[in-house]
Amino acid sequence: PELRYLSLLSLLLSLPPVLYAAGVSLAHRRSDANVMTSVAAIGAVLLGEYWEGATVGFLYRIGRMLEERCVERCGRAIGEIVELMPETANLVVGGGDEITVVDAETVVVGDVLSIRPGEIIPTDGTVLTGSSALDCSTLTGESVPVPVSPGHSVRGGTHLLGPARLTLRATSTSGNSHLGRLVRTVEEAA
């Protein structure tokens, strides 16, 4: 009998938010996990299986808490990635004699950019001049420096370690770079 009362208490604590969400879903003529959980828990209680009903409610609430935590962490991770994208780019003009700082979002495919050691590459591109090393850990998690030289493809969001300056031709816009697409995909999934 004590287990029955404990089970009912557990149901009273875990089920009201689920029942409310199920009611909202049903009002919009949708069936979702809230509806299924409510039906399972109420069915268990009606069959006298209080422990099973409490277990359904408890496990669902734990699952929702874990989901909320993951979404929160994912949002923070997206924010950190977005902060990695540079706001400006060094546009090479006048046949390579002059560098103009422009908004990274104004870079178009075919623009020639100059990247100095310590800077973050603003968009995907192909190296034209210079041999150096990149830190690609923001995209791959791999912390080993990646050597690049003329002809190599580089991705926006990677960090130029040095020792030399690179000149590259943009192969995408900032928003369509590998990192930009990654951010969009993660945002849509969250």
C-alpha positions in Angstrom: 0.0 0.0 0.0 2.8 2.5 0.8 4.2 1.9 -2.7 0.8 2.7 -4.1 0.7 6.1 -2.3 4.3 6.9 -3.3 3.4 6.1 -6.9 0.3 8.3 -6.8 2.4 11.1 -5.3 4.9 10.7 -8.1 2.1 10.9 -10.7 0.7 14.0 -9.0 4.1 15.7 -9.2 5.2 14.6 -12.7 1.9 14.4 -14.7 0.2 17.8 -14.6 2.6 19.6 -17.0 2.4 16.6 -19.3 -1.4 16.6 -19.2 -1.6 20.3 -19.8 0.8 20.0 -22.9 -1.3 17.0 -24.1 -4.5 19.1 -23.8 -2.9 21.9 -25.9 -1.7 19.4 -28.5 -5.2 17.8 -28.7 -6.8 21.3 -29.0 -4.6 21.8 -32.1 -5.6 18.3 -33.3 -2.0 17.0 -32.9 -0.8 13.9 -31.3 2.7 14.0 -29.7 4.7 12.5 -27.0 2.7 14.4 -24.3 -0.5 12.8 -25.5 1.0 9.3 -25.7 2.6 9.7 -22.2 -0.7 10.9 -20.8 -2.6 8.0 -22.3 -0.1 5.5 -21.0 0.0 6.9 -17.4 -3.8 7.3 -17.2 -4.3 3.8 -18.6 -1.9 2.3 -16.1 -3.7 4.0 -13.2 -7.1 2.8 -14.5 -5.8 -0.7 -14.6 -4.5 -0.3 -11.0 -0.9 -0.4 -12.1 0.1 2.7 -10.2 3.8 1.9 -10.1 3.9 1.6 -14.0 2.0 4.9 -14.3 4.4 6.6 -12.0 7.4 5.1 -13.9 6.0 6.4 -17.3 5.5 9.9 -15.8 8.9 10.0 -14.1 10.8 8.7 -17.1 9.1 11.2 -19.4 9.9 14.1 -17.1 13.6 13.0 -16.8 13.7 12.8 -20.6 12.3 16.3 -21.0 14.8 17.7 -18.5 17.7 16.1 -20.4 16.3 17.4 -23.7 16.0 20.9 -22.3 19.6 20.7 -21.0 20.9 19.5 -24.4 19.0 22.3 -26.3 20.5 24.9 -23.9 24.0 23.5 -24.3 23.6 23.4 -28.1 22.4 27.0 -28.1 25.5 28.1 -26.1 27.7 26.1 -28.5 26.1 27.8 -31.6 26.7 31.2 -29.9 30.4 30.3 -29.4 30.8 29.2 -33.0 29.1 32.3 -34.3 31.4 34.5 -32.2 34.4 32.8 -33.9 33.4 34.2 -37.3 35.2 37.4 -38.0 33.2 40.5 -38.7 35.7 41.9 -41.2 37.9 40.6 -44.1 41.0 42.0 -45.7 40.1 42.5 -49.3 43.0 42.7 -51.8 42.3 45.5 -54.3 44.3 47.3 -57.0 46.2 44.3 -58.3 47.4 43.3 -54.9 49.0 46.5 -53.9 46.3 47.7 -51.5 44.2 46.0 -48.8 40.9 47.3 -47.7 39.1 46.1 -44.6 35.5 45.3 -45.5 32.5 43.7 -43.7 33.0 39.9 -44.0 29.4 39.5 -45.2 30.1 41.6 -48.3 32.8 39.2 -49.6 31.6 37.5 -52.8 32.9 34.5 -54.6 36.1 35.3 -56.5 37.3 38.1 -54.1 40.9 37.9 -53.2 41.5 38.1 -49.4 44.7 38.6 -47.3 44.9 36.6 -44.1 47.6 37.4 -41.5 48.9 35.0 -38.9 46.6 35.0 -35.9 43.5 35.9 -37.9 40.4 33.8 -38.5 39.6 33.0 -42.2 36.3 34.7 -42.9 35.1 32.4 -45.7 35.9 29.3 -47.6 38.6 29.7 -50.3 41.6 28.4 -52.2 45.1 29.5 -51.2 46.8 31.6 -53.9 50.0 32.6 -52.2 51.8 31.7 -49.0 52.5 28.5 -47.1 51.3 28.3 -43.5 49.4 26.2 -40.9 45.8 26.3 -39.9 44.1 25.4 -36.6 40.9 23.6 -37.8 39.7 22.5 -34.3 36.7 24.8 -34.4 35.3 22.7 -37.3 36.8 19.2 -36.7 37.9 19.1 -33.1 41.4 18.1 -34.3 44.0 20.2 -32.7 46.9 19.2 -34.9 48.0 22.1 -37.2 47.1 21.5 -40.9 49.7 22.7 -43.4 48.4 24.7 -46.4 50.0 26.1 -49.5 48.9 27.4 -52.9 46.1 25.3 -54.3 44.8 24.0 -51.0 41.2 24.6 -50.0 40.6 26.3 -46.6 37.4 26.7 -44.6 36.0 29.8 -43.0 36.2 29.8 -39.3 39.7 28.2 -39.2 42.5 30.1 -37.5 45.7 30.9 -39.4 48.6 30.0 -37.1 51.4 31.2 -39.3 54.2 31.7 -39.9 53.3 33.3 -43.2 50.5 35.4 -44.5 48.1 33.8 -47.0 46.3 35.2 -50.0 43.2 33.3 -51.0 40.4 33.5 -53.5 36.9 33.2 -51.9 34.9 30.2 -53.1 31.8 31.0 -51.0 30.2 33.9 -49.2 30.5 34.1 -45.4 26.9 32.8 -45.0 27.5 29.9 -47.4 30.8 28.9 -46.0 31.3 25.5 -44.3 31.0 27.1 -40.9 27.9 29.1 -41.9 26.2 26.0 -43.2 27.2 24.1 -40.0 25.7 26.9 -37.8 22.4 26.8 -39.8 22.1 23.0 -39.6 22.6 23.0 -35.9 20.2 25.9 -35.4 17.5 24.1 -37.4 18.1 20.9 -35.5 17.6 22.7 -32.2 
